[in-house]
Amino acid sequence: MPVDLSSEGAAVERIRHAIESEVERSCDLKVFVALTPQEAYQILSGKQVAVTMTFSEEVRPLLKVREALRTLSVRPQFSICLTCLKMVGKKFEATIQLRDFDDEKLKRIKFLVNKLIVERSGGSHNVQTGAVWEEVDGGVDIKLPSIDLARKIAGLIKKNFKVQMKESFKDSGWDRSRGKPFRKLTILLRSRNA
């Protein structure tokens, strides 16, 4: 899971959340991790760290929750998430073109897009890290790493604003691994109130 390092508190919280979600996924129990800033930075530096966790299990709704304290050794595996890799390599699969929107509507759209990206990424990305917001003549282009995300954003904008929508694909290279052309989606959203 990507970790936000913008502040010490955020770094500790994101690492704690990453450990909890991995353990919860593997054992189907509720987990709480006690993590100090020193332990978080040791984990980020690649060292193996013993972390104290509290496991809790609710057997039946009316019975007391069973809890157990365990120490687990944690060692990170560093990798680049697919979204980050596409953003760094400028491999955008989709572009949403917003045309004839006033500044107030563009602010609302940016808020909605940011909210959707944050929800879909679990808080690890936002409109600055999960998309490229580019002002052009006549409006704004939003370049995105995923066709699915672009369609969800376009649907959200169409639901909240009166727009005319057009979709088009274009070939932009050859995907050797699949033996098919690499296609990019462009969605044009033009305001009807212009």
Buried (B, 14 or more C-beta within 10 A) or exposed (E): BBBBEEEEEEBBBBBBBBBBEEBEEEEEBBBBBEBEEEBBBBBBEEEEBEBEBBBEEEEEEEEEEEEEEEEBEBEBEEEEBEBBEBBEEEBBBBBBBBBBBEEEBBEBBBEBBBEBBBEBBEBBBBBEBBBBBEEEEEBBBBBBBBBEBBBBBBEBBBEEBEBEEEEEEEEEEEEEEEEEEBBBBBBBBBBEEE
